Amino acid sequence: MRLGLLRIFLLACMLVIGIGMVRGESSFTTYFELKRSKEILGKTVNNLEAENRDLSQEIDKIRKSKEYARKVLRDKYHVTDPDESIIFFAE
């Protein structure tokens, strides 16, 4: 009798744990979703770190060379000298 109750109790515990593993907050599907999110975030971090390095190099170039800074201002921001005009052509 006692052994039967113990088996029923263990079976019920295993059932509760099994359902929790499939449907709960710490289920297998949640684990794999979180693992995939971690991979995506890792790639995003790597891309942002590479972009940050590129921008830091660009900043160093601009600080070291007035000619390069002037080129960036003219090409990227359309800054002109007082006696110059910019003409845009429609295609």
C-alpha positions as CSV (number, residue, x, y, z in Angstrom):
1,M,0.0,0.0,0.0
2,R,2.7,2.4,1.0
3,L,4.8,1.5,-2.1
4,G,1.7,2.2,-4.3
5,L,1.2,5.7,-2.8
6,L,4.9,6.4,-3.3
7,R,4.7,5.4,-6.9
8,I,1.6,7.6,-7.5
9,F,3.3,10.5,-5.8
10,L,6.5,10.1,-7.9
11,L,4.4,9.8,-11.1
12,A,2.5,13.0,-10.2
13,C,5.8,14.8,-9.5
14,M,7.2,13.7,-12.8
15,L,4.1,14.7,-14.6
16,V,4.2,18.2,-13.1
17,I,7.9,18.6,-13.9
18,G,7.3,17.3,-17.4
19,I,4.5,19.8,-18.1
20,G,6.6,22.6,-16.6
21,M,9.5,21.7,-19.0
22,V,7.2,21.9,-22.0
23,R,5.0,24.8,-21.1
24,G,6.5,26.8,-18.2
25,E,8.7,29.9,-18.1
26,S,11.8,27.7,-18.1
27,S,10.6,25.4,-20.8
28,F,12.7,23.9,-23.6
29,T,11.2,26.3,-26.2
30,T,12.0,29.3,-24.0
31,Y,15.6,28.0,-23.7
32,F,16.1,27.8,-27.4
33,E,14.4,31.2,-28.0
34,L,16.8,32.7,-25.4
35,K,19.8,30.9,-27.0
36,R,18.8,32.3,-30.4
37,S,18.4,35.8,-29.0
38,K,21.8,35.6,-27.4
39,E,23.4,34.7,-30.7
40,I,21.6,37.6,-32.5
41,L,22.7,40.0,-29.7
42,G,26.2,38.7,-29.9
43,K,26.3,39.4,-33.7
44,T,24.8,42.9,-33.1
45,V,27.5,43.6,-30.5
46,N,30.2,42.5,-32.9
47,N,28.8,44.7,-35.7
48,L,28.5,47.7,-33.4
49,E,32.1,47.2,-32.1
50,A,33.4,47.1,-35.7
51,E,31.4,50.2,-36.6
52,N,32.8,51.9,-33.5
53,R,36.3,51.1,-34.5
54,D,35.7,52.5,-38.0
55,L,34.3,55.7,-36.6
56,S,37.1,56.1,-34.1
57,Q,39.6,55.7,-37.0
58,E,37.6,58.3,-39.0
59,I,37.7,60.7,-36.0
60,D,41.5,60.2,-35.7
61,K,42.0,61.0,-39.5
62,I,39.9,64.1,-39.2
63,R,41.8,65.3,-36.1
64,K,45.2,64.7,-37.7
65,S,44.6,66.1,-41.1
66,K,42.9,69.5,-41.8
67,E,42.8,68.7,-45.5
68,Y,40.9,65.5,-44.8
69,A,38.6,67.3,-42.4
70,R,37.9,69.9,-45.1
71,K,37.2,67.1,-47.6
72,V,34.7,65.4,-45.3
73,L,33.0,68.7,-44.7
74,R,32.7,69.5,-48.4
75,D,31.7,66.0,-49.5
76,K,29.5,64.8,-46.7
77,Y,28.0,68.1,-45.4
78,H,28.2,70.3,-48.5
79,V,30.1,73.0,-46.6
80,T,31.5,75.7,-49.0
81,D,33.8,78.6,-48.8
82,P,32.1,82.0,-48.7
83,D,32.9,82.7,-52.3
84,E,31.6,79.3,-53.6
85,S,28.2,78.1,-54.7
86,I,26.9,74.6,-54.9
87,I,24.9,73.6,-58.0
88,F,22.9,70.4,-58.0
89,F,22.0,68.8,-61.3
90,A,18.8,66.8,-61.6
91,E,19.2,63.5,-63.5
